[in-house]
């Protein structure tokens, strides 16, 4: 579990072995059941999560009560409600386990401690922020410039695990379409 995290970090930046031991010591294992909420709307985001096994989604509730999924992560990825984590204001986002999920969790206090104490952690954090920005920009572009078919094809190309591991209801929500529209879209693509 900790080797998985160390390998992920070392894939982004160099951190000396003694410093890596400090980093790993600040992450604590936690488990969540399918559909369990890790961060609820209106709460302050106090943790950063590394997915060891399972799946998390970041979503928000719309004024009409529907859900809008912004991001889904699987094994060997990080997740946080970044807005609330950075600002320490109550968040509009929610984080939910979509499968039984095992995580390594670091508190905001310890995360920022590492920024001050461990050479290389700032570079690692910058890589996480840059990745989050790119993903968010791609998602925005896909909703502004692509139709549902093109969004689905992009999903199959860039993040096929979403379509493979999640229910049709969740895939449709991720794409911003109804389940019926997703079924029609899948049928249309199979026939071509």
C-alpha positions as CSV (number, residue, x, y, z in Angstrom):
1,X,0.0,0.0,0.0
2,X,2.7,2.5,1.0
3,X,4.9,1.3,-1.9
4,X,2.1,2.1,-4.2
5,X,2.1,5.7,-2.9
6,X,5.9,6.0,-2.9
7,X,6.1,4.9,-6.5
8,X,3.4,7.4,-7.5
9,X,5.2,10.3,-5.8
10,X,8.6,9.3,-7.2
11,X,7.1,9.2,-10.7
12,X,6.5,13.0,-10.3
13,X,9.5,14.2,-8.3
14,X,12.7,13.0,-6.6
15,X,12.4,12.7,-2.8
16,X,15.3,11.4,-0.7
17,X,14.6,8.1,1.2
18,X,14.7,9.7,4.7
19,X,12.2,12.4,3.5
20,X,10.1,9.8,1.8
21,X,9.8,8.0,5.1
22,X,8.5,11.2,6.7
23,X,6.0,11.6,3.9
24,X,4.7,8.1,4.2
25,X,4.4,8.3,7.9
26,X,1.9,11.1,7.6
27,X,-0.5,9.1,5.4
28,X,-3.0,7.0,7.3
29,X,-5.0,4.1,5.8
30,X,-8.8,4.4,5.7
31,X,-11.6,2.4,4.1
32,X,-15.0,3.5,2.8
33,X,-17.9,1.4,1.7
34,X,-19.6,1.8,-1.7
35,X,-21.7,5.0,-1.8
36,X,-20.2,6.4,1.5
37,X,-19.6,10.2,1.5
38,X,-16.1,11.3,2.4
39,X,-16.7,15.0,2.1
40,X,-20.1,16.6,2.2
41,X,-21.3,19.9,0.8
42,X,-20.9,22.8,3.4
43,X,-18.0,21.1,5.2
44,X,-14.4,22.2,5.1
45,X,-12.1,19.9,3.2
46,X,-9.4,18.7,5.6
47,X,-7.9,15.8,3.8
48,X,-6.1,14.7,0.6
49,X,-6.7,11.1,-0.5
50,X,-4.6,8.6,-2.5
51,X,-6.7,5.8,-3.9
52,X,-5.0,2.4,-3.2
53,X,-8.0,0.4,-4.3
54,X,-11.5,1.5,-5.5
55,X,-13.0,4.6,-7.0
56,X,-14.0,8.1,-5.8
57,X,-16.0,10.8,-7.5
58,X,-16.2,14.5,-7.0
59,X,-19.7,15.9,-7.6
60,X,-22.0,18.7,-6.7
61,X,-25.8,19.0,-6.3
62,X,-27.5,21.3,-8.7
63,X,-30.3,23.6,-7.7
64,X,-32.9,21.2,-9.1
65,X,-31.5,18.4,-6.9
66,X,-29.7,16.5,-9.7
67,X,-26.1,15.5,-9.3
68,X,-23.2,16.8,-11.6
69,X,-20.1,14.6,-11.5
70,X,-17.0,16.6,-12.1
71,X,-14.3,14.1,-11.7
72,X,-13.7,10.3,-11.1
73,X,-10.5,8.7,-9.9
74,X,-9.3,5.1,-9.6
75,X,-6.3,3.4,-8.2
76,X,-3.0,5.4,-8.1
77,X,-4.6,8.8,-8.2
78,X,-5.2,11.6,-5.8
79,X,-8.5,13.2,-4.9
80,X,-9.4,16.2,-2.8
81,X,-12.1,18.9,-2.8
82,X,-9.4,21.3,-3.9
83,X,-11.4,24.5,-3.6
84,X,-12.2,23.8,0.1
85,X,-8.8,22.3,0.8
86,X,-7.0,25.4,-0.4
87,X,-9.4,28.1,0.8
88,X,-10.6,26.3,4.0
89,X,-14.1,27.7,3.2
90,X,-17.2,25.4,3.2
91,X,-17.2,23.5,0.0
92,X,-19.9,23.1,-2.6
93,X,-18.4,19.8,-3.6
94,X,-18.9,16.2,-2.4
95,X,-16.6,13.2,-2.5
96,X,-18.2,9.8,-2.6
97,X,-16.8,6.2,-2.8
98,X,-18.3,4.5,-5.9
99,X,-16.9,1.1,-4.9
100,X,-15.6,-0.3,-1.6
101,X,-12.4,1.8,-1.4
102,X,-9.1,1.8,0.4
103,X,-7.3,5.1,0.7
104,X,-4.2,6.6,2.2
105,X,-5.2,9.9,3.7
106,X,-3.2,12.9,4.7
107,X,-4.5,15.9,6.7
108,X,-4.3,19.4,5.4
109,X,-2.1,20.3,8.3
110,X,0.4,17.5,7.5
111,X,0.2,18.2,3.8
112,X,1.3,21.8,4.3
113,X,3.9,20.7,6.9
114,X,5.5,18.6,4.1
115,X,5.5,21.7,1.8
116,X,7.7,23.5,4.4
117,X,9.9,20.5,5.4
118,X,10.4,18.1,2.5
119,X,12.4,19.1,-0.5
120,X,10.5,18.0,-3.6
121,X,7.1,18.0,-2.0
122,X,6.3,21.4,-3.4
123,X,7.2,20.2,-6.9
124,X,4.9,17.2,-6.3
125,X,2.1,19.4,-5.2
126,X,2.6,21.6,-8.3
127,X,2.3,18.5,-10.5
128,X,-1.0,17.6,-8.8
129,X,-2.4,21.1,-9.3
130,X,-1.3,21.3,-12.9
131,X,-2.9,17.9,-13.6
132,X,-6.1,19.0,-11.9
133,X,-6.1,22.2,-13.9
134,X,-5.6,20.3,-17.2
135,X,-8.4,17.8,-16.4
136,X,-10.8,20.6,-15.4
137,X,-10.0,22.5,-18.5
138,X,-10.5,19.4,-20.7
139,X,-13.9,18.7,-19.0
140,X,-15.0,22.3,-19.5
141,X,-14.0,22.2,-23.2
142,X,-15.8,18.9,-23.7
143,X,-19.0,20.4,-22.4
144,X,-18.6,23.6,-24.4
145,X,-17.4,22.2,-27.7
146,X,-18.3,18.5,-28.0
147,X,-21.7,16.8,-28.4
148,X,-22.6,13.8,-26.3
149,X,-21.3,11.3,-28.9
150,X,-17.9,13.1,-29.0
151,X,-17.8,13.3,-25.2
152,X,-18.4,9.6,-24.9
153,X,-15.8,8.7,-27.5
154,X,-13.3,11.0,-25.7
155,X,-14.1,9.2,-22.4
156,X,-13.5,5.8,-24.0
157,X,-10.2,7.0,-25.3
158,X,-8.9,8.9,-22.3
159,X,-10.5,7.3,-19.3
160,X,-12.1,4.0,-20.3
161,X,-12.3,2.8,-16.7
162,X,-15.3,5.1,-16.1
163,X,-17.3,3.2,-18.8
164,X,-15.9,-0.2,-17.8
165,X,-16.3,0.0,-14.0
166,X,-19.2,2.3,-13.3
167,X,-23.0,1.9,-13.8
168,X,-24.7,3.3,-16.9
169,X,-26.4,5.8,-14.6
170,X,-23.0,7.1,-13.3
171,X,-21.5,7.2,-16.8
172,X,-24.4,9.2,-18.1
173,X,-24.1,11.6,-15.1
174,X,-20.4,12.0,-15.9
175,X,-21.2,12.8,-19.5
176,X,-24.1,15.2,-18.5
177,X,-26.7,13.2,-20.4
178,X,-29.7,10.9,-19.4
179,X,-29.3,7.2,-19.2
180,X,-31.7,6.8,-22.1
181,X,-29.5,9.1,-24.2
182,X,-26.4,7.0,-23.2
183,X,-28.2,3.8,-24.3
184,X,-29.2,5.3,-27.6
185,X,-25.6,6.6,-28.1
186,X,-24.1,3.1,-27.3
187,X,-26.5,1.4,-29.7
188,X,-25.7,3.9,-32.5
189,X,-21.9,3.4,-32.0
190,X,-22.3,-0.4,-32.0
191,X,-24.2,-0.3,-35.3
192,X,-21.5,1.8,-37.1
